[in-house]
């Protein structure tokens, strides 16, 4: 069984789950409420309305709602194997448990990508409605929105790897959910300290904070610096993914 076939099997397992409806909840909540609150201040002469709406929507989403939704997705994907001893049945097949863990993480990344697409689509629709109602004729900055959504996706990957590693290490869903949520909550605090680069739970939020600074400050000096962020992010991602791959199914193989 090759890796592509394994991916198809894993995708079939979660196809009938409630993951897809779940990933619509966070974008809908944060975008609709954020744009509704901000649009009351709009006037036809308002400039940079799209950037203001994006930052208003993305701040809470990046720091809390996106990580929270991914925590639930991790638990739901892991739970498919716990039910009816599914993990034992999979390990009995001629397939590497390392490949199986990587396949599950690829499905996690797919759902993260899907949620970002949903966020972008919902934001565009809500933004067009808000600007249309207020008579704002500003052109929608498509490249700006795509750039920051791609940035959110990429900066979320190290956090996702850590979440998955914790989900693999702690079999009890309450423990993994509780620990991950405990690590998400102080993310905004770590983002305002020099050690934010070693705390993956704040990466996406820090990225949006940089966008907020660029929007409000006269200069644009708050861009996310690739050093030391990129080496730290790659290291965290690699270590967390390696840990999850090595520990996945290890207990059942004894």
MIVONU-38178 format. One record per residue (C-alpha): residue number from 1; x, y, z; residue in three letters. Coordinates in Angstrom, 3 decimals, m for minus. Layout:
REM residues N
<node num="NUM" px="X" py="Y" pz="Z" residuo="ALA"/>
...
REM end
This chain:
REM residues 254
<node num="1" px="0.000" py="0.000" pz="0.000" residuo="UNK"/>
<node num="2" px="1.581" py="3.256" pz="m1.107" residuo="UNK"/>
<node num="3" px="1.245" py="6.617" pz="0.624" residuo="UNK"/>
<node num="4" px="m1.281" py="7.972" pz="m1.889" residuo="UNK"/>
<node num="5" px="m3.638" py="5.041" pz="m1.255" residuo="UNK"/>
<node num="6" px="m3.218" py="5.581" pz="2.468" residuo="UNK"/>
<node num="7" px="m4.223" py="9.212" pz="2.066" residuo="UNK"/>
<node num="8" px="m7.368" py="8.198" pz="0.195" residuo="UNK"/>
<node num="9" px="m8.283" py="5.766" pz="2.980" residuo="UNK"/>
<node num="10" px="m7.765" py="8.398" pz="5.662" residuo="UNK"/>
<node num="11" px="m9.832" py="10.926" pz="3.727" residuo="UNK"/>
<node num="12" px="m12.632" py="8.373" pz="3.328" residuo="UNK"/>
<node num="13" px="m12.649" py="7.773" pz="7.080" residuo="UNK"/>
<node num="14" px="m13.329" py="11.404" pz="7.921" residuo="UNK"/>
<node num="15" px="m15.547" py="12.197" pz="4.927" residuo="UNK"/>
<node num="16" px="m18.738" py="11.440" pz="6.845" residuo="UNK"/>
<node num="17" px="m17.617" py="13.065" pz="10.070" residuo="UNK"/>
<node num="18" px="m18.735" py="16.486" pz="11.280" residuo="UNK"/>
<node num="19" px="m15.371" py="18.090" pz="10.602" residuo="UNK"/>
<node num="20" px="m16.453" py="19.991" pz="7.485" residuo="UNK"/>
<node num="21" px="m19.428" py="21.737" pz="9.185" residuo="UNK"/>
<node num="22" px="m17.136" py="22.464" pz="12.137" residuo="UNK"/>
<node num="23" px="m14.593" py="24.413" pz="10.105" residuo="UNK"/>
<node num="24" px="m17.348" py="26.773" pz="8.933" residuo="UNK"/>
<node num="25" px="m18.251" py="27.856" pz="12.466" residuo="UNK"/>
<node num="26" px="m15.134" py="29.851" pz="13.435" residuo="UNK"/>
<node num="27" px="m14.820" py="31.840" pz="10.158" residuo="UNK"/>
<node num="28" px="m18.528" py="32.671" pz="10.135" residuo="UNK"/>
<node num="29" px="m18.545" py="33.812" pz="13.756" residuo="UNK"/>
<node num="30" px="m15.445" py="35.967" pz="13.617" residuo="UNK"/>
<node num="31" px="m15.954" py="37.495" pz="10.168" residuo="UNK"/>
<node num="32" px="m19.641" py="38.349" pz="10.470" residuo="UNK"/>
<node num="33" px="m19.326" py="39.758" pz="13.993" residuo="UNK"/>
<node num="34" px="m16.082" py="41.607" pz="13.251" residuo="UNK"/>
<node num="35" px="m17.278" py="43.248" pz="10.043" residuo="UNK"/>
<node num="36" px="m20.703" py="44.044" pz="11.532" residuo="UNK"/>
<node num="37" px="m19.091" py="45.856" pz="14.473" residuo="UNK"/>
<node num="38" px="m16.624" py="47.764" pz="12.313" residuo="UNK"/>
<node num="39" px="m18.933" py="48.660" pz="9.423" residuo="UNK"/>
<node num="40" px="m20.966" py="51.004" pz="11.648" residuo="UNK"/>
<node num="41" px="m17.964" py="53.369" pz="11.572" residuo="UNK"/>
<node num="42" px="m17.647" py="53.333" pz="7.782" residuo="UNK"/>
<node num="43" px="m18.443" py="56.328" pz="5.603" residuo="UNK"/>
<node num="44" px="m18.333" py="56.563" pz="1.797" residuo="UNK"/>
<node num="45" px="m15.008" py="58.421" pz="2.133" residuo="UNK"/>
<node num="46" px="m13.451" py="55.710" pz="4.348" residuo="UNK"/>
<node num="47" px="m10.065" py="54.504" pz="3.077" residuo="UNK"/>
<node num="48" px="m8.414" py="51.133" pz="3.615" residuo="UNK"/>
<node num="49" px="m11.751" py="49.632" pz="4.631" residuo="UNK"/>
<node num="50" px="m10.778" py="46.153" pz="3.449" residuo="UNK"/>
<node num="51" px="m7.579" py="46.137" pz="5.502" residuo="UNK"/>
<node num="52" px="m9.434" py="47.374" pz="8.578" residuo="UNK"/>
<node num="53" px="m12.056" py="44.647" pz="8.189" residuo="UNK"/>
<node num="54" px="m9.430" py="41.967" pz="7.705" residuo="UNK"/>
<node num="55" px="m7.425" py="42.934" pz="10.786" residuo="UNK"/>
<node num="56" px="m10.596" py="43.227" pz="12.874" residuo="UNK"/>
<node num="57" px="m11.659" py="39.741" pz="11.820" residuo="UNK"/>
<node num="58" px="m8.272" py="38.021" pz="11.796" residuo="UNK"/>
<node num="59" px="m6.908" py="39.067" pz="15.201" residuo="UNK"/>
<node num="60" px="m9.245" py="36.993" pz="17.359" residuo="UNK"/>
<node num="61" px="m9.424" py="34.311" pz="14.690" residuo="UNK"/>
<node num="62" px="m5.644" py="33.818" pz="14.496" residuo="UNK"/>
<node num="63" px="m5.010" py="33.916" pz="18.230" residuo="UNK"/>
<node num="64" px="m7.930" py="31.784" pz="19.405" residuo="UNK"/>
<node num="65" px="m10.675" py="30.529" pz="17.079" residuo="UNK"/>
<node num="66" px="m8.411" py="28.984" pz="14.449" residuo="UNK"/>
<node num="67" px="m6.281" py="27.089" pz="17.007" residuo="UNK"/>
<node num="68" px="m9.379" py="26.007" pz="18.936" residuo="UNK"/>
<node num="69" px="m11.017" py="24.612" pz="15.801" residuo="UNK"/>
<node num="70" px="m7.828" py="22.749" pz="14.857" residuo="UNK"/>
<node num="71" px="m7.658" py="21.217" pz="18.351" residuo="UNK"/>
<node num="72" px="m11.113" py="19.744" pz="17.835" residuo="UNK"/>
<node num="73" px="m10.174" py="18.484" pz="14.358" residuo="UNK"/>
<node num="74" px="m7.072" py="16.758" pz="15.800" residuo="UNK"/>
<node num="75" px="m9.160" py="14.988" pz="18.422" residuo="UNK"/>
<node num="76" px="m11.835" py="13.978" pz="15.917" residuo="UNK"/>
<node num="77" px="m9.280" py="12.482" pz="13.525" residuo="UNK"/>
<node num="78" px="m7.486" py="10.639" pz="16.326" residuo="UNK"/>
<node num="79" px="m10.812" py="9.463" pz="17.719" residuo="UNK"/>
<node num="80" px="m11.626" py="7.600" pz="14.510" residuo="UNK"/>
<node num="81" px="m8.854" py="5.131" pz="15.350" residuo="UNK"/>
<node num="82" px="m9.743" py="4.785" pz="19.019" residuo="UNK"/>
<node num="83" px="m13.313" py="3.711" pz="18.300" residuo="UNK"/>
<node num="84" px="m13.759" py="m0.057" pz="18.005" residuo="UNK"/>
<node num="85" px="m9.980" py="m0.609" pz="18.230" residuo="UNK"/>
<node num="86" px="m9.549" py="0.827" pz="14.760" residuo="UNK"/>
<node num="87" px="m5.876" py="1.492" pz="15.353" residuo="UNK"/>
<node num="88" px="m5.224" py="m2.222" pz="15.930" residuo="UNK"/>
<node num="89" px="m6.996" py="m3.111" pz="12.699" residuo="UNK"/>
<node num="90" px="m4.963" py="m0.557" pz="10.745" residuo="UNK"/>
<node num="91" px="m1.662" py="m1.687" pz="12.248" residuo="UNK"/>
<node num="92" px="m2.524" py="m5.273" pz="11.315" residuo="UNK"/>
<node num="93" px="m2.437" py="m4.251" pz="7.653" residuo="UNK"/>
<node num="94" px="0.820" py="m4.188" pz="5.663" residuo="UNK"/>
<node num="95" px="1.347" py="m0.506" pz="6.306" residuo="UNK"/>
<node num="96" px="3.942" py="1.410" pz="8.296" residuo="UNK"/>
<node num="97" px="2.630" py="3.178" pz="11.377" residuo="UNK"/>
<node num="98" px="4.970" py="6.036" pz="10.496" residuo="UNK"/>
<node num="99" px="3.276" py="6.458" pz="7.134" residuo="UNK"/>
<node num="100" px="m0.102" py="6.178" pz="8.820" residuo="UNK"/>
<node num="101" px="0.755" py="9.025" pz="11.187" residuo="UNK"/>
<node num="102" px="2.058" py="11.168" pz="8.338" residuo="UNK"/>
<node num="103" px="m1.104" py="10.481" pz="6.336" residuo="UNK"/>
<node num="104" px="m3.249" py="11.652" pz="9.229" residuo="UNK"/>
<node num="105" px="m1.181" py="14.805" pz="9.582" residuo="UNK"/>
<node num="106" px="m1.590" py="15.470" pz="5.855" residuo="UNK"/>
<node num="107" px="m5.369" py="15.237" pz="6.354" residuo="UNK"/>
<node num="108" px="m5.009" py="17.738" pz="9.207" residuo="UNK"/>
<node num="109" px="m3.162" py="20.135" pz="6.901" residuo="UNK"/>
<node num="110" px="m5.876" py="19.653" pz="4.277" residuo="UNK"/>
<node num="111" px="m8.554" py="20.703" pz="6.760" residuo="UNK"/>
<node num="112" px="m6.448" py="23.665" pz="7.852" residuo="UNK"/>
<node num="113" px="m6.165" py="24.713" pz="4.211" residuo="UNK"/>
<node num="114" px="m9.899" py="24.196" pz="3.747" residuo="UNK"/>
<node num="115" px="m10.696" py="26.371" pz="6.754" residuo="UNK"/>
<node num="116" px="m8.492" py="29.143" pz="5.408" residuo="UNK"/>
<node num="117" px="m10.349" py="28.959" pz="2.083" residuo="UNK"/>
<node num="118" px="m13.664" py="29.168" pz="3.940" residuo="UNK"/>
<node num="119" px="m12.378" py="32.137" pz="5.955" residuo="UNK"/>
<node num="120" px="m11.309" py="33.952" pz="2.787" residuo="UNK"/>
<node num="121" px="m14.587" py="33.303" pz="0.956" residuo="UNK"/>
<node num="122" px="m16.747" py="34.300" pz="3.933" residuo="UNK"/>
<node num="123" px="m14.649" py="37.417" pz="4.470" residuo="UNK"/>
<node num="124" px="m14.938" py="38.482" pz="0.814" residuo="UNK"/>
<node num="125" px="m18.716" py="37.988" pz="0.779" residuo="UNK"/>
<node num="126" px="m19.233" py="39.814" pz="4.091" residuo="UNK"/>
<node num="127" px="m16.835" py="42.582" pz="3.048" residuo="UNK"/>
<node num="128" px="m18.598" py="43.148" pz="m0.265" residuo="UNK"/>
<node num="129" px="m21.937" py="43.389" pz="1.537" residuo="UNK"/>
<node num="130" px="m20.542" py="45.841" pz="4.126" residuo="UNK"/>
<node num="131" px="m18.789" py="48.109" pz="1.603" residuo="UNK"/>
<node num="132" px="m21.809" py="48.012" pz="m0.695" residuo="UNK"/>
<node num="133" px="m24.211" py="49.021" pz="2.077" residuo="UNK"/>
<node num="134" px="m21.954" py="51.908" pz="3.161" residuo="UNK"/>
<node num="135" px="m21.326" py="53.122" pz="m0.374" residuo="UNK"/>
<node num="136" px="m17.573" py="52.484" pz="m0.255" residuo="UNK"/>
<node num="137" px="m16.075" py="52.170" pz="m3.735" residuo="UNK"/>
<node num="138" px="m12.623" py="50.974" pz="m2.682" residuo="UNK"/>
<node num="139" px="m11.274" py="48.143" pz="m4.829" residuo="UNK"/>
<node num="140" px="m10.946" py="44.831" pz="m3.016" residuo="UNK"/>
<node num="141" px="m7.196" py="44.140" pz="m2.442" residuo="UNK"/>
<node num="142" px="m7.178" py="40.539" pz="m3.621" residuo="UNK"/>
<node num="143" px="m3.407" py="40.091" pz="m3.449" residuo="UNK"/>
<node num="144" px="m3.321" py="41.560" pz="0.067" residuo="UNK"/>
<node num="145" px="m5.989" py="39.138" pz="1.286" residuo="UNK"/>
<node num="146" px="m4.340" py="36.149" pz="m0.398" residuo="UNK"/>
<node num="147" px="m0.930" py="37.060" pz="1.021" residuo="UNK"/>
<node num="148" px="m2.140" py="37.219" pz="4.605" residuo="UNK"/>
<node num="149" px="m4.312" py="34.098" pz="4.331" residuo="UNK"/>
<node num="150" px="m1.344" py="32.145" pz="2.978" residuo="UNK"/>
<node num="151" px="0.702" py="33.592" pz="5.822" residuo="UNK"/>
<node num="152" px="m1.869" py="32.428" pz="8.363" residuo="UNK"/>
<node num="153" px="m1.783" py="28.937" pz="6.886" residuo="UNK"/>
<node num="154" px="2.009" py="28.676" pz="6.922" residuo="UNK"/>
<node num="155" px="2.475" py="30.126" pz="10.409" residuo="UNK"/>
<node num="156" px="m0.168" py="27.756" pz="11.732" residuo="UNK"/>
<node num="157" px="1.712" py="24.638" pz="10.590" residuo="UNK"/>
<node num="158" px="4.198" py="24.464" pz="13.518" residuo="UNK"/>
<node num="159" px="1.327" py="24.917" pz="15.956" residuo="UNK"/>
<node num="160" px="m0.648" py="22.201" pz="14.179" residuo="UNK"/>
<node num="161" px="2.317" py="19.817" pz="14.437" residuo="UNK"/>
<node num="162" px="2.565" py="20.428" pz="18.191" residuo="UNK"/>
<node num="163" px="m1.191" py="19.953" pz="18.604" residuo="UNK"/>
<node num="164" px="m1.040" py="16.647" pz="16.752" residuo="UNK"/>
<node num="165" px="1.956" py="15.472" pz="18.795" residuo="UNK"/>
<node num="166" px="0.063" py="16.206" pz="22.030" residuo="UNK"/>
<node num="167" px="m3.012" py="14.415" pz="20.682" residuo="UNK"/>
<node num="168" px="m0.894" py="11.355" pz="19.880" residuo="UNK"/>
<node num="169" px="0.911" py="11.358" pz="23.240" residuo="UNK"/>
<node num="170" px="m2.238" py="11.715" pz="25.353" residuo="UNK"/>
<node num="171" px="m4.819" py="9.089" pz="24.472" residuo="UNK"/>
<node num="172" px="m7.552" py="10.654" pz="26.607" residuo="UNK"/>
<node num="173" px="m9.291" py="13.361" pz="24.523" residuo="UNK"/>
<node num="174" px="m9.952" py="15.520" pz="27.589" residuo="UNK"/>
<node num="175" px="m6.244" py="15.603" pz="28.407" residuo="UNK"/>
<node num="176" px="m5.113" py="16.529" pz="24.901" residuo="UNK"/>
<node num="177" px="m7.870" py="19.120" pz="24.459" residuo="UNK"/>
<node num="178" px="m7.257" py="20.607" pz="27.884" residuo="UNK"/>
<node num="179" px="m3.492" py="20.856" pz="27.431" residuo="UNK"/>
<node num="180" px="m3.753" py="22.331" pz="23.947" residuo="UNK"/>
<node num="181" px="m6.334" py="24.904" pz="25.048" residuo="UNK"/>
<node num="182" px="m4.168" py="25.769" pz="28.038" residuo="UNK"/>
<node num="183" px="m1.293" py="26.472" pz="25.633" residuo="UNK"/>
<node num="184" px="m3.451" py="28.516" pz="23.237" residuo="UNK"/>
<node num="185" px="m4.859" py="30.921" pz="25.830" residuo="UNK"/>
<node num="186" px="m1.587" py="32.727" pz="26.743" residuo="UNK"/>
<node num="187" px="m0.595" py="33.044" pz="23.090" residuo="UNK"/>
<node num="188" px="m1.342" py="36.779" pz="22.972" residuo="UNK"/>
<node num="189" px="0.858" py="37.303" pz="26.035" residuo="UNK"/>
<node num="190" px="3.808" py="35.427" pz="24.533" residuo="UNK"/>
<node num="191" px="3.377" py="37.377" pz="21.281" residuo="UNK"/>
<node num="192" px="4.329" py="40.528" pz="23.184" residuo="UNK"/>
<node num="193" px="7.547" py="39.092" pz="24.586" residuo="UNK"/>
<node num="194" px="10.952" py="38.451" pz="22.969" residuo="UNK"/>
<node num="195" px="10.491" py="34.674" pz="23.328" residuo="UNK"/>
<node num="196" px="7.502" py="34.530" pz="20.980" residuo="UNK"/>
<node num="197" px="9.664" py="32.802" pz="18.354" residuo="UNK"/>
<node num="198" px="9.763" py="29.603" pz="20.434" residuo="UNK"/>
<node num="199" px="6.018" py="29.574" pz="21.153" residuo="UNK"/>
<node num="200" px="4.218" py="28.238" pz="18.045" residuo="UNK"/>
<node num="201" px="0.742" py="28.850" pz="19.467" residuo="UNK"/>
<node num="202" px="1.195" py="32.601" pz="18.903" residuo="UNK"/>
<node num="203" px="2.757" py="32.554" pz="15.426" residuo="UNK"/>
<node num="204" px="m0.419" py="33.252" pz="13.438" residuo="UNK"/>
<node num="205" px="m1.620" py="35.875" pz="15.884" residuo="UNK"/>
<node num="206" px="1.758" py="37.592" pz="15.826" residuo="UNK"/>
<node num="207" px="1.548" py="37.752" pz="12.035" residuo="UNK"/>
<node num="208" px="m1.791" py="39.572" pz="12.220" residuo="UNK"/>
<node num="209" px="m0.405" py="41.852" pz="14.934" residuo="UNK"/>
<node num="210" px="2.342" py="42.837" pz="12.486" residuo="UNK"/>
<node num="211" px="m0.346" py="43.673" pz="9.946" residuo="UNK"/>
<node num="212" px="m2.152" py="45.778" pz="12.563" residuo="UNK"/>
<node num="213" px="1.046" py="47.686" pz="13.335" residuo="UNK"/>
<node num="214" px="1.683" py="48.357" pz="9.664" residuo="UNK"/>
<node num="215" px="m1.900" py="49.619" pz="9.322" residuo="UNK"/>
<node num="216" px="m1.784" py="51.997" pz="12.295" residuo="UNK"/>
<node num="217" px="1.879" py="53.137" pz="12.325" residuo="UNK"/>
<node num="218" px="3.409" py="55.728" pz="10.058" residuo="UNK"/>
<node num="219" px="6.208" py="53.376" pz="9.099" residuo="UNK"/>
<node num="220" px="5.983" py="49.719" pz="8.061" residuo="UNK"/>
<node num="221" px="8.712" py="48.352" pz="10.257" residuo="UNK"/>
<node num="222" px="6.740" py="45.589" pz="11.940" residuo="UNK"/>
<node num="223" px="6.990" py="43.060" pz="9.147" residuo="UNK"/>
<node num="224" px="7.603" py="39.524" pz="10.335" residuo="UNK"/>
<node num="225" px="11.361" py="38.989" pz="10.230" residuo="UNK"/>
<node num="226" px="12.337" py="35.622" pz="8.781" residuo="UNK"/>
<node num="227" px="15.245" py="35.369" pz="11.208" residuo="UNK"/>
<node num="228" px="15.110" py="34.025" pz="13.851" residuo="UNK"/>
<node num="229" px="11.464" py="33.119" pz="13.214" residuo="UNK"/>
<node num="230" px="11.940" py="30.760" pz="10.250" residuo="UNK"/>
<node num="231" px="14.663" py="28.537" pz="11.807" residuo="UNK"/>
<node num="232" px="12.688" py="28.276" pz="15.052" residuo="UNK"/>
<node num="233" px="9.436" py="27.506" pz="13.245" residuo="UNK"/>
<node num="234" px="11.063" py="24.826" pz="11.073" residuo="UNK"/>
<node num="235" px="12.747" py="23.285" pz="14.119" residuo="UNK"/>
<node num="236" px="9.497" py="23.207" pz="16.135" residuo="UNK"/>
<node num="237" px="7.612" py="21.762" pz="13.178" residuo="UNK"/>
<node num="238" px="10.232" py="19.084" pz="12.554" residuo="UNK"/>
<node num="239" px="10.594" py="18.036" pz="16.192" residuo="UNK"/>
<node num="240" px="6.849" py="17.906" pz="16.843" residuo="UNK"/>
<node num="241" px="6.113" py="15.967" pz="13.652" residuo="UNK"/>
<node num="242" px="8.966" py="13.533" pz="14.321" residuo="UNK"/>
<node num="243" px="7.696" py="12.951" pz="17.853" residuo="UNK"/>
<node num="244" px="4.159" py="12.255" pz="16.656" residuo="UNK"/>
<node num="245" px="5.371" py="9.880" pz="13.943" residuo="UNK"/>
<node num="246" px="7.581" py="7.913" pz="16.331" residuo="UNK"/>
<node num="247" px="4.963" py="7.654" pz="19.085" residuo="UNK"/>
<node num="248" px="1.909" py="6.925" pz="16.922" residuo="UNK"/>
<node num="249" px="0.730" py="3.367" pz="17.536" residuo="UNK"/>
<node num="250" px="3.786" py="2.554" pz="19.618" residuo="UNK"/>
<node num="251" px="1.751" py="1.418" pz="22.611" residuo="UNK"/>
<node num="252" px="m0.492" py="m0.811" pz="20.457" residuo="UNK"/>
<node num="253" px="2.548" py="m2.468" pz="18.828" residuo="UNK"/>
<node num="254" px="3.883" py="m3.769" pz="22.137" residuo="UNK"/>
REM end
